[in-house]
Amino acid sequence: MVWSAANGEPWKEDKSSLRSGKQDKPFNPRRSAYEMQSSGLVALKQARPWYKTVSADVLQQALRHLATAFNRFFQGKSGFPQTKSRNDFNSFEFKPKTVKVNGNHIVFPTLGDMRFFKSRDIPQSWEIRTVTVTREVNGWYASLLLRDDSIPDLPKKTIDELQSVNGVDRGIKKIAAMADGTVDPNPNIGKRFQRHLEIRQRRLSRKKKGSKNRFKAHQCVARLHQKIRRVRDDFQWKLARKIAASADVIGFEDLNIKGMKARCKPRKDPETGMFIQNGQAAKSALNKAISDASWYNLRVKTEHQANKLGHWVIDVPAHHTSQECSQCHYVSPGNRDGEKFVCENCGHHEDADVDAAVVIAQRTAQKLGIASLRVVSPKVTPKPELTGCKEISPTLVGEPGNQTGNRERVAVIVQMSLFEDVSGESPSIPLCG
């Protein structure tokens, strides 16, 4: 698939009089690049008859994604889009109001009626919008974008309504340390499954290429990777919800994660000219731990949860946050000794990551320019044996909808396996290329 204005018809007829509400908009006879390629789909189906078996919505949605990729490239937000073949597409989309759900059956355009496993019920008041069908290792899944206009939008808090700020320091041993004293240890999800992954990968490497046994071993490795991803996402969504609800403003370090994981520069011996050790072997373990912690995804999930609550998420400079004292703001490398923080100037002592989170919260308040913004204080929780009761986390219910401008929100993502028996063969669904 290429992005070219030579495909399709470059001009269109004036039909603005037939459309209501668009008479005031001036008519532009020239088609955009997406419209040109979309108009050429008719000729493409005549030249290649197998394209007729693909829904027109799927082809047009693929062209829209292509247009978005090139627009991001021209705006400098991403690199040049890479060429993809038909086998590289693992998902496709249908337009709003084209997919229907009847009980445990879902009806797709062109594909027809299919039975599926419904993970949760869809209320009658919700309207089905875009439907994305994704191919996973254990079957096909459909994600439904739903909308309900009866739910009021929760507006984002104004700058005058902000009262509290919390800072989050991300790390390896402690995946998140907050200014209120809350510390969440890193579950090391990838490390927990490392032994199982090594065994399955070793079994895969011993199978003959092209054999059925190698395909089965490959499926076992893929299922384990899927489980690791799901466990990590589940943990991060719960942690992101807790962080987003802790204060009106959440501060994060503006980390250059890609630069932190970059390879070390090669070193040469000035006398012999041969390459010598540059520390990359030792750094590879750190890179693996950073990838397992998935700092960027935690920040994205926190921002998503904060938008639902009307809270703010701010990035602040990350320089010297672990070396600066939160009391006197004295900066020195000697303030920190491993997990301990003892200020050389005023003697303030605290957990190093918690003190860094307080510094992040202070920088967040300074960036917003609100002097009355209160940094959340450490929580003092009495021991259960003294109170005679245990603290139970309440169930998260009644979450407001996502904060958007056009009242369209992902109220719930319904993920459904299109086939209950994943051991059988999946039917062939042609994808656009």
Buried (B, 14 or more C-beta within 10 A) or exposed (E): BEBEEEBBBBEBEEEEEEEEEEEEEEEEEEBEBBBBBBBBBEEBBEEEEEBEEBBBBBBBBBBBBBBEBBEEBEEEEEEEBEEEEEEEBEBBBBBBEBBEBEEEEBEBBBBEEBEBEBEEEBEEEBBBBBBBBBBBBEBBBBBBBBBBEEBEBBEEBEEEEBEBBBBBBBBEBBBBBBBBBBBBEBBBBBEEBBEBBEEBBEBBEEBEEEEEEBEEBBBBBBBBBEBBEEBBBEBBBBBBBBBBBBBBBBBBBEBEBEEEBEEEEEEEEEEEEEEEEBEEEEBEEEBBBBEBBBBEBBBBBBBBBBBBBBBBBBBBEBEEBBBBBBBEEBBEEEBBEEEEBBBEEEEBEBBBBBBBBBBBBBBBBEBBEBEEBBBBEBEEEEEEEEEEEEEEEEEEEEEBBBBEEEEBBBBBEBBBBBBEEBEEEEEEBBBBB
